[in-house]
Amino acid sequence: MLKLIRCEFLKCRRKKLFQIAFLTTFIMPVFYALLLKDGRLEDFMSVVREENGFLLLIPLSVVLAANLFFEEHDHNTLKNLLCVPVSKNRLTAAKLFVVLLFDIAYELAGFTAAVILALLSGIPLTGIALQFSLTFACSILLWAAAMPCLLFVVWCNRSYIISVLIAFAYTILGYILHLSDAVNMVPLGANTPTFLPVPIIFRWLYQFHSTEQAGETFLQFYERFSPYFVSTPAVFAIMGAEAAVCMLMMMMIYQRQNV
């Protein structure tokens, strides 16, 4: 299994497209540093987790995974792999694990960039341990959040262009839904909002926003929204269960696709 993961990782590392994609993790923190001079470390990290994560990393994860899944078909090498023999289930698991590593590296690179920019701006690194923990946890949750979209991409088994369109449509839809009170202000339970990946992660993240130096509008929103915050065990249980179901379904679909 480790050899499979290493092979999939090396395939990604050779592609300049994904090297360039990885560099996009530095765009948002730099842009934020240029625009705002009186920011806090928490503000930099929010940019890394939210703008970088939800707007850039999710579609990049889906496109990366689609490339890994479709590459053997495009180059007609899947038959050779199956003759080794290597099972399709192990191939699927290896590809998804590489995407997870990419997501973690992407978020931690953004975290490092934010720390450097904060130091250059003279901003104290208050609460850096908490910010690191949140960023690392968010990278895993974002990987899980991309799984339903990736499941749809694998099921469609179409071109990269279709995969990109699906990824960005999924990203935009998720980001719009997290702004809706009808989605966010619903108790956890057997209801649709509980299982929407992006909104549920935001409901977990919001509770860690500091209310110090916050305006009246934010304080009112925070007080109104606080009863619907999601705990860390709950968000990991929900997202973990969704990711596990999606992975099993992907394995079944990939297994049945023609070589």
C-alpha positions in Angstrom: 0.0 0.0 0.0 2.8 2.4 0.8 4.4 1.8 -2.6 1.1 2.6 -4.3 0.8 5.8 -2.3 4.4 6.7 -3.2 3.8 6.1 -6.9 0.6 8.2 -6.9 2.5 11.0 -5.0 5.3 10.9 -7.5 2.8 11.2 -10.4 1.5 14.4 -8.8 4.9 15.8 -8.1 5.9 15.5 -11.8 2.9 17.6 -13.0 3.6 21.3 -13.2 -0.1 22.0 -13.1 -0.3 20.8 -9.5 2.9 22.5 -8.5 1.4 25.8 -9.7 -1.9 24.9 -8.0 -0.1 24.4 -4.7 1.4 27.9 -4.9 -2.1 29.4 -4.9 -2.1 28.8 -1.1 0.0 31.9 -0.8 -2.3 34.2 -2.8 -5.0 35.0 -0.2 -2.6 35.6 2.8 -0.4 38.0 0.7 -3.5 39.8 -0.7 -4.9 40.2 2.8 -1.5 41.5 4.1 -1.4 44.1 1.4 -5.0 45.3 2.0 -5.1 45.4 5.8 -2.4 46.8 8.0 -4.1 46.4 11.4 -5.0 42.7 11.2 -4.5 40.0 13.8 -3.0 36.5 13.5 -6.5 35.1 13.8 -7.5 37.2 10.8 -4.7 35.8 8.7 -5.5 32.3 9.7 -9.2 32.8 8.9 -8.2 33.7 5.4 -6.1 30.6 5.1 -8.9 28.3 6.4 -11.9 29.9 4.8 -11.0 31.7 1.6 -8.1 29.5 0.8 -9.8 26.3 1.9 -13.4 26.7 0.8 -12.8 28.7 -2.4 -9.5 27.2 -3.7 -8.6 23.9 -2.0 -11.9 22.1 -2.5 -12.0 22.5 -6.3 -8.2 21.8 -6.5 -8.7 18.6 -4.5 -11.4 17.4 -6.8 -9.4 18.2 -10.0 -6.3 16.5 -8.5 -8.3 13.4 -7.6 -10.0 13.3 -11.1 -6.6 13.5 -12.7 -5.4 10.6 -10.6 -8.5 8.5 -11.3 -8.6 9.2 -15.1 -4.9 9.0 -15.8 -4.7 5.3 -16.1 -7.7 5.3 -18.5 -6.2 8.0 -20.6 -2.8 6.3 -21.0 -4.3 2.8 -21.1 -2.1 1.6 -18.2 -4.8 0.4 -15.9 -4.7 -3.1 -17.4 -1.0 -3.4 -16.6 -1.6 -2.4 -13.0 -4.4 -5.0 -12.6 -2.1 -7.7 -14.0 0.5 -7.0 -11.2 -2.0 -7.6 -9.6 -3.2 -4.4 -7.8 -6.8 -4.2 -6.8 -8.9 -1.3 -7.8 -9.9 -0.8 -4.1 -6.3 -0.3 -3.1 -5.8 2.0 -6.0 -8.8 4.1 -4.9 -7.6 4.2 -1.3 -4.0 5.3 -2.4 -5.3 8.0 -4.7 -7.6 9.5 -1.9 -4.8 9.3 0.6 -2.6 11.3 -1.7 -5.3 13.9 -2.0 -5.5 14.1 1.8 -1.7 14.7 2.0 -2.1 17.4 -0.6 -4.8 19.1 1.4 -2.8 19.0 4.6 0.3 20.3 2.9 -1.7 23.1 1.2 -3.3 24.3 4.4 0.0 24.1 6.4 1.9 26.0 3.7 -0.8 28.7 3.9 -0.4 28.7 7.7 3.4 29.1 7.4 2.9 32.0 5.0 0.5 33.7 7.3 2.9 33.4 10.2 5.7 34.9 8.2 3.5 37.8 7.0 2.3 38.4 10.6 5.9 38.6 11.8 6.8 41.0 9.0 3.8 43.2 9.9 4.8 43.2 13.6 1.7 41.2 14.7 2.1 39.2 17.8 1.7 35.4 17.4 -1.0 35.2 20.1 -2.8 31.8 20.2 -0.6 30.3 17.5 -1.0 26.8 18.9 -4.8 27.0 18.6 -4.6 28.4 15.1 -2.3 25.6 14.0 -4.6 23.0 15.4 -7.6 24.6 13.7 -5.8 24.8 10.4 -4.6 21.2 10.5 -8.1 19.9 11.5 -9.7 22.1 8.8 -7.4 20.5 6.1 -8.8 17.0 7.0 -12.4 18.3 7.1 -12.0 20.0 3.7 -10.7 16.7 2.3 -13.9 15.0 3.6 -16.0 17.9 2.2 -14.7 17.3 -1.3 -15.6 13.6 -1.2 -19.3 14.0 -2.3 -18.2 16.0 -5.3 -15.4 13.6 -6.2 -17.9 10.7 -5.9 -20.1 12.4 -8.6 -17.0 13.0 -10.8 -16.0 9.3 -10.6 -19.5 8.2 -11.3 -19.9 10.5 -14.3 -16.5 9.2 -15.6 -16.2 12.2 -18.0 -13.5 14.5 -19.2 -11.3 16.8 -17.0 -13.3 19.9 -18.3 -16.5 18.4 -16.9 -14.7 17.6 -13.6 -13.6 21.2 -13.3 -17.0 22.5 -14.0 -18.6 20.1 -11.4 -15.9 21.1 -8.8 -16.5 24.8 -9.2 -20.3 24.5 -9.2 -20.0 22.4 -6.0 -17.7 25.0 -4.4 -19.9 27.9 -5.2 -23.1 26.1 -4.1 -21.5 25.2 -0.8 -20.2 28.7 -0.1 -23.6 30.2 -0.9 -25.4 27.8 1.4 -23.2 28.6 4.4 -24.5 32.2 4.2 -28.1 31.1 4.6 -29.8 31.2 8.0 -32.2 28.5 6.8 -29.2 26.2 6.6 -27.0 27.4 9.4 -29.5 28.0 12.1 -30.9 24.4 12.3 -30.1 22.1 15.3 -28.1 18.9 14.6 -30.3 16.0 13.8 -31.8 14.0 11.0 -32.2 16.9 8.6 -30.5 18.1 5.4 -28.4 21.0 6.8 -26.7 18.6 9.2 -25.2 16.7 6.3 -24.2 19.6 4.1 -20.3 19.6 4.3 -19.4 23.2 3.8 -22.1 24.7 6.1 -21.4 22.2 8.9 -17.7 23.0 8.9 -18.4 26.7 9.1 -20.7 26.1 12.0 -17.7 24.4 13.7 -15.2 27.2 12.8 -17.4 30.2 13.8 -17.2 29.3 17.5 -13.4 29.9 17.5 -13.7 33.5 16.2 -12.6 35.9 18.8 -15.2 38.5 19.9 -12.5 40.9 21.2 -12.5 44.2 19.3 -15.5 42.9 17.3 -18.2 45.4 16.2 -21.8 45.4 17.5 -23.1 43.8 14.3 -20.7 40.8 14.7 -21.5 40.4 18.4 -25.3 40.3 17.6 -24.7 37.7 14.9 -22.4 35.7 17.2 -25.0 35.7 20.0 -27.8 34.7 17.6 -25.7 32.0 15.9 -24.0 30.5 19.0 -26.8 28.0 19.8 -26.1 26.3 16.5 -22.4 25.8 16.8 -21.1 22.3 16.2 -18.6 20.7 18.5 -15.3 19.2 17.3 -16.3 15.6 17.9 -19.6 16.1 16.2 -18.2 17.7 13.0 -15.5 15.0 12.7 -18.1 12.2 13.3 -20.4 13.6 10.6 -17.7 14.4 8.1 -15.9 11.2 8.7 -19.0 9.1 8.2 -19.8 11.0 5.0 -16.3 10.5 3.7 -16.3 6.8 4.5 -19.6 6.3 2.7 -18.4 8.2 -0.3 -15.1 6.2 -0.4 -17.0 2.9 -0.3 -19.3 4.0 -3.1 -16.3 5.2 -5.2 -14.6 1.9 -4.8 -17.8 0.1 -5.9 -18.2 2.4 -9.0 -14.5 2.3 -9.9 -14.6 -1.5 -9.5 -17.4 -1.8 -12.0 -16.1 0.6 -14.6 -14.7 -1.0 -17.7 -10.9 -1.2 -18.0 
